[in-house]
Amino acid sequence: MSKFERDTQVRRIDERTWEGEFSPDWSIGQAPNGGYAMALGARALAAALPHPDPMTVTAYYVARPASGAVRCEVEVLRVGKGTSTGMVRMLQGGETMIQLIGTYTGFDQVRGVNHCAIPIPEMPGFADSVDTPVADNVPLRKQLIQRMAPANVKALDGTPDGSGCWLGWTEFADGGTIDLFGLLLFADAMPPPAFALYGPEGWVPTLDLSVQIHARPAPGPLRCKFETSLITEGTLDEDGWLWDSQGKLVALARQTAKLRVKSRGI
């Protein structure tokens, strides 16, 4: 069992309640990473539903969680032949921190036509990309291998290229297999692409995150592209695409976040 699997495990309390523990090792500053928190809640929902595989999951970050115990209260909304849907309230100290809703399926039984018109981005290969600097206040990065396009690493050093785009490769530092719940983490694990506009200044808290999973990834690192094309009065949208090592688009993500910077009129 990988560290990510251990740190997203949940235990059943009763038919509607599961408990887990937010590990500080997956934090950004003092708060658990949003994708990591989503993955833990998604495991609780998987345990409650008859279908095991997350297909689309959306989380609303109502309040900032902290490391420590988290209670997951599950409500099953619908059970169908091919999919089932449910909600999870994630609580700490009796307060809702995250509200999550997801639709699950069984990917091993899914059959149908295929079409993808989204091109794989032109970017340096894994070996030609540059390791992301590890920051002491971002324990999450110690758990991951993150190799970026050189322009992105320059943005982290304070020289953004103005693209609003982040390109890179990522996987678990301990070599753990990236499963469907791992895709939820990696959909929110890269530095915000707004840093390619303004540099690594300020704070980018996520308001909501939606991840659509299309396939189980092949072994190996994920190729990622994250982009912010619109910021309005300090609120941004971020779109993300994740390809597996075989070049299959396995997940898409969109989130709304606040951009808190002190300069440039934001």
Accessible surface in RSA format (square Angstrom, percent):
REM  Atomic radii and reference values for relative SASA: ProtOr
REM  Chains: A
REM  Algorithm: Lee & Richards
REM  Probe-radius: 1.40
REM  Slices: 20
REM RES _ NUM      All-atoms   Total-Side   Main-Chain    Non-polar    All polar
REM                ABS   REL    ABS   REL    ABS   REL    ABS   REL    ABS   REL
RES MET A   1   149.15  77.2  77.99  51.6  71.15 169.4  79.45  67.6  69.69  92.3
RES SER A   2    15.23  12.9   4.50   6.0  10.73  24.7  11.85  25.2   3.38   4.7
RES LYS A   3    47.50  23.2  47.18  29.0   0.32   0.8  28.65  25.8  18.86  20.1
RES PHE A   4     2.46   1.2   1.40   0.9   1.06   2.7   1.40   0.9   1.06   3.0
RES GLU A   5    57.40  33.0  57.40  43.4   0.00   0.0   5.34  10.3  52.06  42.5
RES ARG A   6   130.47  54.8 114.53  58.4  15.95  38.0  48.14  65.8  82.33  49.9
RES ASP A   7    24.02  16.8  19.23  19.1   4.79  11.3   4.44  10.5  19.57  19.5
RES THR A   8     0.00   0.0   0.00   0.0   0.00   0.0   0.00   0.0   0.00   0.0
RES GLN A   9    81.75  45.7  73.58  53.8   8.17  19.5  28.99  61.7  52.76  40.0
RES VAL A  10    31.43  20.7   7.68   7.0  23.75  57.2   9.92   8.6  21.51  58.3
RES ARG A  11   131.24  55.1 126.21  64.3   5.03  12.0  65.08  88.9  66.17  40.1
RES ARG A  12   149.99  63.0 120.92  61.6  29.07  69.2  43.99  60.1 106.00  64.2
RES ILE A  13    85.02  48.4  56.60  42.2  28.42  68.5  58.83  42.4  26.18  71.1
RES ASP A  14    63.84  44.7  60.28  60.0   3.55   8.4  34.63  81.5  29.21  29.1
RES GLU A  15   132.43  76.0 115.69  87.5  16.74  39.9  34.44  66.6  97.99  80.0
RES ARG A  16   135.84  57.0 135.47  69.1   0.37   0.9  52.87  72.3  82.97  50.3
RES THR A  17     7.04   5.0   7.04   7.1   0.00   0.0   0.00   0.0   7.04  10.6
RES TRP A  18    13.10   5.3  13.10   6.3   0.00   0.0   7.42   4.0   5.69   9.2
RES GLU A  19    46.69  26.8  46.69  35.3   0.00   0.0   3.78   7.3  42.91  35.0
RES GLY A  20     0.67   0.8   0.00   N/A   0.67   0.8   0.63   1.7   0.03   0.1
RES GLU A  21    93.66  53.8  89.10  67.4   4.56  10.8  41.14  79.6  52.52  42.9
RES PHE A  22     0.73   0.4   0.20   0.1   0.53   1.4   0.20   0.1   0.53   1.5
RES SER A  23    14.73  12.4  13.06  17.4   1.67   3.8  10.80  23.0   3.93   5.5
RES PRO A  24    80.77  58.9  79.67  72.6   1.10   4.0  79.80  65.9   0.98   6.1
RES ASP A  25    50.32  35.2  50.08  49.8   0.24   0.6   1.60   3.8  48.72  48.6
RES TRP A  26     2.34   0.9   2.34   1.1   0.00   0.0   2.34   1.2   0.00   0.0
RES SER A  27     4.21   3.6   4.21   5.6   0.00   0.0   3.45   7.4   0.75   1.1
RES ILE A  28    87.03  49.5  78.54  58.5   8.49  20.5  78.54  56.6   8.49  23.0
RES GLY A  29    31.50  38.8   0.00   N/A  31.50  38.8  22.79  62.5   8.71  19.5
RES GLN A  30   152.00  85.0 138.08 100.9  13.92  33.1  55.38 117.9  96.62  73.3
RES ALA A  31    18.12  16.7  17.55  27.1   0.57   1.3  17.55  24.7   0.57   1.5
RES PRO A  32     9.21   6.7   0.00   0.0   9.21  33.5   0.00   0.0   9.21  57.3
RES ASN A  33     3.65   2.5   1.15   1.1   2.50   6.0   2.50   6.0   1.15   1.1
RES GLY A  34    12.73  15.7   0.00   N/A  12.73  15.7   6.29  17.3   6.44  14.4
RES GLY A  35     0.00   0.0   0.00   N/A   0.00   0.0   0.00   0.0   0.00   0.0
RES TYR A  36     0.00   0.0   0.00   0.0   0.00   0.0   0.00   0.0   0.00   0.0
RES ALA A  37     0.46   0.4   0.46   0.7   0.00   0.0   0.46   0.6   0.00   0.0
RES MET A  38     0.00   0.0   0.00   0.0   0.00   0.0   0.00   0.0   0.00   0.0
RES ALA A  39     0.00   0.0   0.00   0.0   0.00   0.0   0.00   0.0   0.00   0.0
RES LEU A  40     0.09   0.1   0.09   0.1   0.00   0.0   0.09   0.1   0.00   0.0
RES GLY A  41     0.00   0.0   0.00   N/A   0.00   0.0   0.00   0.0   0.00   0.0
RES ALA A  42     0.00   0.0   0.00   0.0   0.00   0.0   0.00   0.0   0.00   0.0
RES ARG A  43    34.04  14.3  30.15  15.4   3.89   9.3  10.71  14.6  23.33  14.1
RES ALA A  44     0.00   0.0   0.00   0.0   0.00   0.0   0.00   0.0   0.00   0.0
RES LEU A  45     0.00   0.0   0.00   0.0   0.00   0.0   0.00   0.0   0.00   0.0
RES ALA A  46    19.58  18.0  11.21  17.3   8.37  19.0  11.42  16.1   8.15  21.6
RES ALA A  47    59.76  54.9  21.35  32.9  38.41  87.4  33.59  47.3  26.17  69.3
RES ALA A  48    27.43  25.2   2.54   3.9  24.89  56.6   6.46   9.1  20.97  55.5
RES LEU A  49    11.87   6.6   0.00   0.0  11.87  29.8   1.01   0.7  10.86  29.2
RES PRO A  50    87.72  63.9  47.31  43.1  40.41 146.9  60.37  49.8  27.35 170.0
RES HIS A  51    24.73  13.5  24.60  17.1   0.13   0.3  17.88  18.4   6.85   8.0
RES PRO A  52    76.56  55.8  70.33  64.1   6.23  22.6  73.37  60.6   3.20  19.9
RES ASP A  53    13.42   9.4  13.42  13.4   0.00   0.0   0.00   0.0  13.42  13.4
RES PRO A  54     0.00   0.0   0.00   0.0   0.00   0.0   0.00   0.0   0.00   0.0
RES MET A  55    70.21  36.4  68.45  45.3   1.76   4.2  64.01  54.4   6.20   8.2
RES THR A  56    48.36  34.4  47.43  48.1   0.93   2.2  36.27  48.7  12.09  18.3
RES VAL A  57     0.57   0.4   0.09   0.1   0.48   1.1   0.57   0.5   0.00   0.0
RES THR A  58    23.58  16.8  23.22  23.5   0.36   0.9   9.65  13.0  13.93  21.1
RES ALA A  59     0.00   0.0   0.00   0.0   0.00   0.0   0.00   0.0   0.00   0.0
RES TYR A  60   107.99  50.4 107.99  61.4   0.00   0.0  69.98  52.6  38.01  46.9
RES TYR A  61    32.27  15.1  15.88   9.0  16.39  42.6  16.07  12.1  16.20  20.0
RES VAL A  62    97.79  64.3  63.67  57.6  34.12  82.2  70.94  61.6  26.85  72.8
RES ALA A  63    28.48  26.2  16.79  25.9  11.69  26.6  28.22  39.7   0.26   0.7
RES ARG A  64   145.17  61.0 115.48  58.9  29.69  70.7  48.09  65.7  97.08  58.8
RES PRO A  65    12.79   9.3   9.73   8.9   3.06  11.1  10.50   8.7   2.29  14.2
RES ALA A  66    53.18  48.9  52.91  81.7   0.27   0.6  52.91  74.5   0.27   0.7
RES SER A  67    47.75  40.4  26.09  34.8  21.66  49.9  22.26  47.4  25.50  35.7
RES GLY A  68    19.68  24.3   0.00   N/A  19.68  24.3  18.94  52.0   0.74   1.7
RES ALA A  69    65.97  60.7  51.06  78.8  14.91  33.9  51.17  72.1  14.80  39.2
RES VAL A  70     2.37   1.6   0.03   0.0   2.34   5.6   2.29   2.0   0.08   0.2
RES ARG A  71    95.16  40.0  93.19  47.5   1.97   4.7  32.55  44.5  62.62  37.9
RES CYS A  72     0.00   0.0   0.00   0.0   0.00   0.0   0.00   0.0   0.00   0.0
RES GLU A  73    49.48  28.4  45.37  34.3   4.11   9.8  12.91  25.0  36.57  29.9
RES VAL A  74     3.19   2.1   1.49   1.3   1.70   4.1   1.70   1.5   1.49   4.0
RES GLU A  75    76.82  44.1  75.10  56.8   1.72   4.1  20.62  39.9  56.21  45.9
RES VAL A  76    70.84  46.6  45.52  41.2  25.33  61.0  45.52  39.5  25.33  68.7
RES LEU A  77    79.43  44.2  45.55  32.6  33.88  85.2  48.71  34.2  30.72  82.7
RES ARG A  78   142.43  59.8 135.20  68.9   7.23  17.2  62.05  84.8  80.39  48.7
RES VAL A  79    87.05  57.3  56.59  51.2  30.47  73.4  56.59  49.2  30.47  82.6
RES GLY A  80    16.10  19.9   0.00   N/A  16.10  19.9  11.06  30.4   5.04  11.3
RES LYS A  81   210.18 102.5 173.50 106.5  36.69  87.3 126.63 114.0  83.55  89.0
RES GLY A  82    43.63  53.8   0.00   N/A  43.63  53.8  34.51  94.7   9.11  20.4
RES THR A  83    42.46  30.2  41.54  42.1   0.92   2.2  24.08  32.3  18.38  27.8
RES SER A  84     0.12   0.1   0.00   0.0   0.12   0.3   0.12   0.3   0.00   0.0
RES THR A  85    27.24  19.4  27.24  27.6   0.00   0.0  16.68  22.4  10.56  16.0
RES GLY A  86     0.00   0.0   0.00   N/A   0.00   0.0   0.00   0.0   0.00   0.0
RES MET A  87    52.95  27.4  52.75  34.9   0.20   0.5  30.91  26.3  22.04  29.2
RES VAL A  88     0.16   0.1   0.00   0.0   0.16   0.4   0.16   0.1   0.00   0.0
RES ARG A  89    95.14  39.9  94.91  48.4   0.23   0.5  33.24  45.4  61.90  37.5
RES MET A  90     0.11   0.1   0.11   0.1   0.00   0.0   0.11   0.1   0.00   0.0
RES LEU A  91    13.18   7.3  11.17   8.0   2.00   5.0  11.18   7.8   2.00   5.4
RES GLN A  92    29.04  16.2  20.79  15.2   8.25  19.6  19.79  42.1   9.25   7.0
RES GLY A  93    91.80 113.2   0.00   N/A  91.80 113.2  47.14 129.4  44.66 100.0
RES GLY A  94    69.65  85.9   0.00   N/A  69.65  85.9  35.37  97.1  34.28  76.8
RES GLU A  95    98.05  56.3  92.94  70.3   5.11  12.2  37.41  72.4  60.64  49.5
RES THR A  96    26.08  18.5  21.03  21.3   5.05  12.0  16.94  22.8   9.14  13.8
RES MET A  97    13.79   7.1  13.79   9.1   0.00   0.0  12.68  10.8   1.11   1.5
RES ILE A  98     0.13   0.1   0.13   0.1   0.00   0.0   0.13   0.1   0.00   0.0
RES GLN A  99    46.65  26.1  46.65  34.1   0.00   0.0  28.09  59.8  18.55  14.1
RES LEU A 100     0.11   0.1   0.00   0.0   0.11   0.3   0.11   0.1   0.00   0.0
RES ILE A 101    62.21  35.4  60.93  45.4   1.28   3.1  60.93  43.9   1.28   3.5
RES GLY A 102     2.48   3.1   0.00   N/A   2.48   3.1   2.48   6.8   0.00   0.0
RES THR A 103    31.94  22.7  31.69  32.1   0.25   0.6  15.06  20.2  16.88  25.5
RES TYR A 104     0.00   0.0   0.00   0.0   0.00   0.0   0.00   0.0   0.00   0.0
RES THR A 105     5.15   3.7   5.15   5.2   0.00   0.0   0.00   0.0   5.15   7.8
RES GLY A 106     9.04  11.2   0.00   N/A   9.04  11.2   6.53  17.9   2.51   5.6
RES PHE A 107    28.24  14.1  16.12  10.0  12.13  31.6  16.23   9.8  12.01  34.4
RES ASP A 108    94.73  66.4  80.11  79.7  14.62  34.6  24.95  58.7  69.79  69.6
RES GLN A 109   138.99  77.7 117.54  85.9  21.45  51.1  65.00 138.4  73.99  56.1
RES VAL A 110    72.02  47.4  56.18  50.9  15.84  38.2  61.30  53.3  10.72  29.1
RES ARG A 111   191.52  80.4 157.94  80.5  33.58  79.9  81.53 111.4 109.99  66.7
RES GLY A 112    63.12  77.8   0.00   N/A  63.12  77.8  37.75 103.6  25.37  56.8
RES VAL A 113   154.96 102.0 126.80 114.8  28.16  67.9 133.52 116.0  21.44  58.2
RES ASN A 114   145.01 100.0 110.83 107.1  34.18  82.3  38.16  91.8 106.85 103.3
RES HIS A 115   166.04  90.7 125.72  87.4  40.32 103.1  97.16 100.1  68.88  80.2
RES CYS A 116    80.99  61.3  44.39  49.5  36.60  86.0  37.92  96.1  43.07  46.4
RES ALA A 117    82.36  75.7  47.90  73.9  34.45  78.4  58.77  82.8  23.59  62.5
RES ILE A 118    67.35  38.3  58.41  43.5   8.94  21.6  59.70  43.0   7.65  20.8
RES PRO A 119   107.27  78.2  91.85  83.7  15.42  56.1 103.05  85.1   4.23  26.3
RES ILE A 120    74.43  42.4  55.51  41.4  18.92  45.6  55.51  40.0  18.92  51.3
RES PRO A 121    19.24  14.0   6.99   6.4  12.25  44.5  16.48  13.6   2.76  17.1
RES GLU A 122   169.98  97.6 144.70 109.5  25.28  60.2  64.55 124.9 105.42  86.1
RES MET A 123    31.47  16.3   0.41   0.3  31.07  74.0   7.78   6.6  23.69  31.4
RES PRO A 124    43.22  31.5  31.36  28.6  11.85  43.1  42.49  35.1   0.73   4.5
RES GLY A 125    32.26  39.8   0.00   N/A  32.26  39.8  26.44  72.6   5.82  13.0
RES PHE A 126    66.72  33.4  62.33  38.6   4.39  11.4  62.33  37.8   4.39  12.6
RES ALA A 127    88.89  81.7  62.34  96.2  26.55  60.4  67.44  95.0  21.46  56.8
RES ASP A 128   106.60  74.7  88.05  87.6  18.55  43.9  22.37  52.6  84.24  84.0
RES SER A 129     5.28   4.5   0.28   0.4   5.00  11.5   0.00   0.0   5.28   7.4
RES VAL A 130    61.02  40.2  58.42  52.9   2.60   6.3  61.02  53.0   0.00   0.0
RES ASP A 131    84.69  59.3  75.80  75.4   8.89  21.0  30.20  71.1  54.49  54.3
RES THR A 132    11.84   8.4   2.15   2.2   9.69  23.1   2.15   2.9   9.69  14.6
RES PRO A 133    62.42  45.5  50.57  46.1  11.85  43.1  62.37  51.5   0.05   0.3
RES VAL A 134    86.04  56.6  56.87  51.5  29.17  70.3  56.91  49.5  29.12  79.0
RES ALA A 135    33.26  30.6  26.01  40.1   7.24  16.5  33.23  46.8   0.03   0.1
RES ASP A 136   131.95  92.4 110.28 109.8  21.68  51.3  36.89  86.8  95.07  94.8
RES ASN A 137    99.38  68.5  89.84  86.8   9.53  23.0  39.48  95.0  59.90  57.9
RES VAL A 138    14.38   9.5  14.38  13.0   0.00   0.0  14.38  12.5   0.00   0.0
RES PRO A 139    33.79  24.6  33.79  30.8   0.00   0.0  33.79  27.9   0.00   0.0
RES LEU A 140     1.31   0.7   1.31   0.9   0.00   0.0   1.31   0.9   0.00   0.0
RES ARG A 141    34.64  14.5  31.28  15.9   3.37   8.0   3.60   4.9  31.04  18.8
RES LYS A 142   114.72  56.0  91.21  56.0  23.51  56.0  51.87  46.7  62.85  66.9
RES GLN A 143    32.25  18.0  27.84  20.3   4.41  10.5   2.13   4.5  30.12  22.8
RES LEU A 144    11.76   6.5   0.00   0.0  11.76  29.6   0.00   0.0  11.76  31.6
RES ILE A 145    59.15  33.7  55.69  41.5   3.46   8.3  59.15  42.6   0.00   0.0
RES GLN A 146     8.40   4.7   2.85   2.1   5.56  13.2   2.18   4.6   6.23   4.7
RES ARG A 147    40.91  17.2  40.91  20.9   0.00   0.0   3.52   4.8  37.39  22.7
RES MET A 148     0.00   0.0   0.00   0.0   0.00   0.0   0.00   0.0   0.00   0.0
RES ALA A 149    11.33  10.4  10.89  16.8   0.44   1.0  10.89  15.3   0.44   1.2
RES PRO A 150    59.29  43.2  57.54  52.5   1.74   6.3  58.51  48.3   0.77   4.8
RES ALA A 151    41.01  37.7  35.08  54.1   5.93  13.5  36.98  52.1   4.03  10.7
RES ASN A 152     5.34   3.7   5.34   5.2   0.00   0.0   0.00   0.0   5.34   5.2
RES VAL A 153    17.63  11.6  17.63  16.0   0.00   0.0  17.63  15.3   0.00   0.0
RES LYS A 154   125.39  61.2 124.95  76.7   0.44   1.0  68.04  61.2  57.35  61.1
RES ALA A 155     0.61   0.6   0.61   0.9   0.00   0.0   0.61   0.9   0.00   0.0
RES LEU A 156    22.23  12.4   6.79   4.9  15.44  38.8   6.79   4.8  15.44  41.5
RES ASP A 157   106.80  74.8  71.55  71.2  35.26  83.4  28.62  67.4  78.19  78.0
RES GLY A 158    47.96  59.1   0.00   N/A  47.96  59.1  20.62  56.6  27.33  61.2
RES THR A 159    91.20  64.9  86.26  87.4   4.94  11.8  60.18  80.8  31.02  46.9
RES PRO A 160    36.59  26.7  17.69  16.1  18.90  68.7  17.69  14.6  18.90 117.5
RES ASP A 161    81.47  57.1  43.32  43.1  38.15  90.2  38.98  91.7  42.49  42.4
RES GLY A 162    47.05  58.0   0.00   N/A  47.05  58.0  24.20  66.4  22.85  51.2
RES SER A 163    60.47  51.1  28.36  37.8  32.12  74.0  37.88  80.7  22.59  31.7
RES GLY A 164     0.48   0.6   0.00   N/A   0.48   0.6   0.48   1.3   0.00   0.0
RES CYS A 165    21.34  16.1  19.18  21.4   2.16   5.1  10.71  27.1  10.63  11.5
RES TRP A 166     0.95   0.4   0.41   0.2   0.54   1.3   0.43   0.2   0.52   0.8
RES LEU A 167    32.04  17.8  31.84  22.8   0.20   0.5  32.04  22.5   0.00   0.0
RES GLY A 168     0.49   0.6   0.00   N/A   0.49   0.6   0.04   0.1   0.44   1.0
RES TRP A 169    22.99   9.2  22.99  11.1   0.00   0.0  22.99  12.3   0.00   0.0
RES THR A 170     1.14   0.8   1.14   1.2   0.00   0.0   1.06   1.4   0.09   0.1
RES GLU A 171    38.80  22.3  38.80  29.4   0.00   0.0   4.91   9.5  33.89  27.7
RES PHE A 172     3.99   2.0   2.52   1.6   1.47   3.8   2.52   1.5   1.47   4.2
RES ALA A 173    52.17  48.0  25.16  38.8  27.01  61.5  25.41  35.8  26.76  70.9
RES ASP A 174    87.18  61.1  46.11  45.9  41.08  97.1  50.84 119.7  36.34  36.2
RES GLY A 175    64.06  79.0   0.00   N/A  64.06  79.0  34.72  95.3  29.33  65.7
RES GLY A 176    16.73  20.6   0.00   N/A  16.73  20.6   9.81  26.9   6.92  15.5
RES THR A 177   106.38  75.7  89.51  90.7  16.88  40.2  59.69  80.2  46.69  70.6
RES ILE A 178    13.92   7.9   6.40   4.8   7.51  18.1   6.40   4.6   7.51  20.4
RES ASP A 179    36.82  25.8  34.92  34.8   1.90   4.5  27.71  65.2   9.11   9.1
RES LEU A 180     3.90   2.2   3.70   2.6   0.20   0.5   3.70   2.6   0.20   0.5
RES PHE A 181    22.21  11.1  22.21  13.8   0.00   0.0  22.21  13.5   0.00   0.0
RES GLY A 182     0.00   0.0   0.00   N/A   0.00   0.0   0.00   0.0   0.00   0.0
RES LEU A 183     0.00   0.0   0.00   0.0   0.00   0.0   0.00   0.0   0.00   0.0
RES LEU A 184     0.02   0.0   0.02   0.0   0.00   0.0   0.02   0.0   0.00   0.0
RES LEU A 185     0.00   0.0   0.00   0.0   0.00   0.0   0.00   0.0   0.00   0.0
RES PHE A 186     0.34   0.2   0.05   0.0   0.29   0.7   0.05   0.0   0.29   0.8
RES ALA A 187     0.73   0.7   0.00   0.0   0.73   1.7   0.00   0.0   0.73   1.9
RES ASP A 188    21.00  14.7  13.68  13.6   7.32  17.3   2.83   6.7  18.17  18.1
RES ALA A 189     6.42   5.9   0.96   1.5   5.45  12.4   1.18   1.7   5.24  13.9
RES MET A 190    18.70   9.7   3.50   2.3  15.20  36.2   3.50   3.0  15.20  20.1
RES PRO A 191     6.30   4.6   0.76   0.7   5.54  20.1   5.30   4.4   1.00   6.2
RES PRO A 192    30.57  22.3  28.83  26.3   1.74   6.3  30.57  25.2   0.00   0.0
RES PRO A 193     0.66   0.5   0.66   0.6   0.00   0.0   0.66   0.5   0.00   0.0
RES ALA A 194     0.83   0.8   0.31   0.5   0.53   1.2   0.44   0.6   0.39   1.0
RES PHE A 195    23.38  11.7  23.38  14.5   0.00   0.0  23.38  14.2   0.00   0.0
RES ALA A 196     0.15   0.1   0.15   0.2   0.00   0.0   0.15   0.2   0.00   0.0
RES LEU A 197    48.26  26.9  38.11  27.3  10.15  25.5  38.16  26.8  10.10  27.2
RES TYR A 198    39.68  18.5  36.57  20.8   3.11   8.1  12.19   9.2  27.49  33.9
RES GLY A 199     2.87   3.5   0.00   N/A   2.87   3.5   2.58   7.1   0.29   0.7
RES PRO A 200    62.95  45.9  36.54  33.3  26.41  96.0  36.75  30.3  26.20 162.8
RES GLU A 201    61.57  35.4  55.82  42.2   5.75  13.7  33.76  65.3  27.81  22.7
RES GLY A 202    53.12  65.5   0.00   N/A  53.12  65.5  17.02  46.7  36.11  80.9
RES TRP A 203   128.86  51.7 125.36  60.7   3.49   8.2 109.26  58.3  19.60  31.8
RES VAL A 204    26.49  17.4   5.83   5.3  20.66  49.8   5.83   5.1  20.66  56.0
RES PRO A 205    28.87  21.0  21.80  19.9   7.07  25.7  28.87  23.8   0.00   0.0
RES THR A 206    27.63  19.6  14.01  14.2  13.62  32.5   5.42   7.3  22.21  33.6
RES LEU A 207    71.52  39.8  66.09  47.3   5.43  13.7  66.29  46.6   5.23  14.1
RES ASP A 208    36.78  25.8  36.78  36.6   0.00   0.0   2.91   6.8  33.87  33.8
RES LEU A 209     0.47   0.3   0.47   0.3   0.00   0.0   0.47   0.3   0.00   0.0
RES SER A 210    28.10  23.7  26.81  35.8   1.29   3.0  18.15  38.7   9.95  13.9
RES VAL A 211     0.07   0.0   0.00   0.0   0.07   0.2   0.00   0.0   0.07   0.2
RES GLN A 212    89.33  50.0  89.33  65.3   0.00   0.0  14.58  31.0  74.75  56.7
RES ILE A 213     4.75   2.7   0.30   0.2   4.44  10.7   0.30   0.2   4.44  12.1
RES HIS A 214   111.90  61.2  89.43  62.2  22.47  57.5  58.57  60.4  53.33  62.1
RES ALA A 215    16.02  14.7  13.72  21.2   2.30   5.2  16.02  22.6   0.00   0.0
RES ARG A 216   107.82  45.3  90.54  46.2  17.28  41.1  55.49  75.8  52.33  31.7
RES PRO A 217    14.90  10.9   0.42   0.4  14.49  52.7   0.46   0.4  14.44  89.7
RES ALA A 218    24.21  22.3  15.09  23.3   9.12  20.7  21.40  30.1   2.81   7.4
RES PRO A 219   117.80  85.9 103.00  93.9  14.80  53.8 110.21  91.0   7.59  47.2
RES GLY A 220    30.24  37.3   0.00   N/A  30.24  37.3  17.63  48.4  12.61  28.2
RES PRO A 221    29.35  21.4  29.35  26.8   0.00   0.0  29.35  24.2   0.00   0.0
RES LEU A 222     0.14   0.1   0.14   0.1   0.00   0.0   0.14   0.1   0.00   0.0
RES ARG A 223    48.46  20.3  48.46  24.7   0.00   0.0   0.07   0.1  48.39  29.3
RES CYS A 224     0.53   0.4   0.38   0.4   0.15   0.4   0.38   1.0   0.15   0.2
RES LYS A 225    52.30  25.5  52.30  32.1   0.00   0.0   6.67   6.0  45.63  48.6
RES PHE A 226     2.45   1.2   2.45   1.5   0.00   0.0   2.45   1.5   0.00   0.0
RES GLU A 227    50.26  28.9  49.22  37.2   1.05   2.5   2.61   5.0  47.66  38.9
RES THR A 228     6.30   4.5   0.26   0.3   6.04  14.4   0.27   0.4   6.03   9.1
RES SER A 229   100.00  84.5  56.91  75.9  43.09  99.3  49.55 105.5  50.45  70.7
RES LEU A 230   104.40  58.1 101.17  72.4   3.23   8.1 103.50  72.7   0.90   2.4
RES ILE A 231    41.70  23.7  13.37  10.0  28.34  68.3  13.37   9.6  28.34  76.9
RES THR A 232    78.40  55.8  72.93  73.9   5.47  13.0  65.58  88.1  12.82  19.4
RES GLU A 233   170.02  97.6 132.33 100.1  37.69  89.7  60.14 116.3 109.88  89.7
RES GLY A 234     5.36   6.6   0.00   N/A   5.36   6.6   3.93  10.8   1.43   3.2
RES THR A 235    40.75  29.0  37.37  37.9   3.38   8.1  30.19  40.6  10.56  16.0
RES LEU A 236     2.36   1.3   1.27   0.9   1.09   2.7   2.36   1.7   0.00   0.0
RES ASP A 237    38.78  27.2  36.65  36.5   2.13   5.0   5.54  13.0  33.24  33.2
RES GLU A 238    15.51   8.9  14.68  11.1   0.83   2.0   1.03   2.0  14.48  11.8
RES ASP A 239    37.58  26.3  37.58  37.4   0.00   0.0   5.83  13.7  31.75  31.7
RES GLY A 240     1.40   1.7   0.00   N/A   1.40   1.7   0.00   0.0   1.40   3.1
RES TRP A 241    46.02  18.5  46.02  22.3   0.00   0.0  38.98  20.8   7.04  11.4
RES LEU A 242     0.00   0.0   0.00   0.0   0.00   0.0   0.00   0.0   0.00   0.0
RES TRP A 243     3.60   1.4   3.60   1.7   0.00   0.0   1.54   0.8   2.06   3.3
RES ASP A 244     6.61   4.6   4.18   4.2   2.43   5.7   0.05   0.1   6.56   6.5
RES SER A 245    45.53  38.5  15.19  20.3  30.34  69.9  16.93  36.0  28.60  40.1
RES GLN A 246   141.49  79.1 106.98  78.2  34.50  82.2  37.69  80.2 103.80  78.7
RES GLY A 247    28.28  34.9   0.00   N/A  28.28  34.9  12.03  33.0  16.24  36.4
RES LYS A 248   117.21  57.2 109.69  67.3   7.52  17.9  65.23  58.7  51.98  55.4
RES LEU A 249    23.49  13.1  11.83   8.5  11.66  29.3  11.83   8.3  11.66  31.4
RES VAL A 250     0.00   0.0   0.00   0.0   0.00   0.0   0.00   0.0   0.00   0.0
RES ALA A 251     0.00   0.0   0.00   0.0   0.00   0.0   0.00   0.0   0.00   0.0
RES LEU A 252    39.65  22.1  39.34  28.1   0.31   0.8  39.49  27.7   0.17   0.4
RES ALA A 253     9.60   8.8   2.89   4.5   6.71  15.3   5.83   8.2   3.77  10.0
RES ARG A 254   121.13  50.9 119.45  60.9   1.67   4.0  51.30  70.1  69.82  42.3
RES GLN A 255     8.42   4.7   8.27   6.0   0.15   0.4   1.25   2.7   7.17   5.4
RES THR A 256    31.14  22.1  31.14  31.6   0.00   0.0  15.95  21.4  15.20  23.0
RES ALA A 257     0.30   0.3   0.30   0.5   0.00   0.0   0.30   0.4   0.00   0.0
RES LYS A 258    56.71  27.7  56.71  34.8   0.00   0.0  23.13  20.8  33.58  35.8
RES LEU A 259     3.76   2.1   1.28   0.9   2.48   6.2   1.28   0.9   2.48   6.7
RES ARG A 260   118.38  49.7 111.91  57.0   6.46  15.4  38.55  52.7  79.83  48.4
RES VAL A 261    12.88   8.5   0.31   0.3  12.57  30.3   1.34   1.2  11.54  31.3
RES LYS A 262   213.74 104.3 173.01 106.2  40.73  97.0 122.40 110.2  91.35  97.3
RES SER A 263    49.83  42.1  42.79  57.1   7.05  16.2  45.61  97.1   4.22   5.9
RES ARG A 264   157.08  66.0 112.22  57.2  44.87 106.8  44.38  60.7 112.70  68.3
RES GLY A 265    85.37 105.3   0.00   N/A  85.37 105.3  45.36 124.5  40.01  89.6
RES ILE A 266    69.61  39.6  25.21  18.8  44.40 107.0  49.25  35.5  20.36  55.3
END  Absolute sums over single chains surface
CHAIN  1 A    12261.6       9325.4       2936.2       6622.3       5639.3
END  Absolute sums over all chains
TOTAL         12261.6       9325.4       2936.2       6622.3       5639.3
